[in-house]
Amino acid sequence: MRRYRLPAAVWASVAITLFAVQRIVESVVDGSRILLSPGESVFAQWIQFDGWEYLWIAHSGYWYEPGQRANVVFFPLYSLAIRAANALVGDMTRSAVIVSAVAGLCAVLAFSSWLRVNGIEGRERACALGVMMLYPYSWYLYGVIYSDALFVALVVLAFLMVERDRLAWAGVLGALATATRPTGLALIPALSFLALERHGVLVAATRRWHRLVPAEVPTQLDFGRMRPRYALPLLSMVGVGSFAGYLWITFGDPTLFASNQNQYHGPLLRRLLKANFVGNWVHWEVPHYTISITVQALLAVGALASVPAVGRRFGWGYALFVALLVAIPALGTSDFNGTARYLLAAFPVAAIVGEWLAGRRLIASVWMGGSGVALVVLSLAFSRSMMLT
């Protein structure tokens, strides 16, 4: 357990700093908040935007009316965890903060273990952990009432189980992840690809079949090495499948979580053309929002550009995961909003950046300092109801 002390201590320090800054500003600037009960003011600023939806689901379940925005777009596991914690805590908001904080800490510790499994130690490991924990949009790992911390923890643990050849556990954890967020769909092919890659079933072809595909990408199956247990990561389909089954039984449509997105982001063509993104730049009515979605678009491009490096360093299952993690929100939104938050789960990119920074001390210091300041500022803006991601 000693090897977990430092990342746990850093996580706790960041969490305390964010909470302290938030409370200091709250005491200086009188902000109005709608509270669920009189005792919840201490955590009120961590309930923003979608946070209210998760609390509603935990308290009252799902609802749906055709043609309206409905909470069926929010996957169930996080709200179920809140409800379970509430049975012990007796306060829905505190329960949600506890679930998010514990999940965020687990995500950091799981990432630390994953780095060790992949031979990343010393300064490189410290830098990689710093990149994750000080990522300017990582305030979701420190108690914010959103499902992202739980999702990141489950994703890292699922990949860690593949690395340790515990494929059944990888499938179970993957199923929990796909019951937490729509972006969990990226896990289903990625975990399976990585398992086949690790066991020599997927190998690089002797002849390249397409010049756009790097030569080292495994595109050929060696059926002689195939074993039934290698299919166990496909259990990750159970999570999203169970939610689809619930929607089918309850509302008569298993794809409501996808189709109701039109009420939030518009029809598919509008999303593909990024109509809202273009419109925000043309009209420039809310500058901070336009700048925010532009930064998120650039982060998506950067993550996508890292895919070849991720594949060569850690395996092409990880590269597939990062590519799909970028593609799902890029195609699912009309302005890239939310992408920066979804990229929290792109932990192999944090590892790549951490390794690169480890040999560049000055750049690493500037990176960590600037990222940490940005994290405090952005988390404070979020706590004051500013839409950032």
Beta strands, then each sheet from edge to edge (+ up, - down):
strand 1: 202-204
strand 2: 218-221
sheet 1: 1+ 2-
end
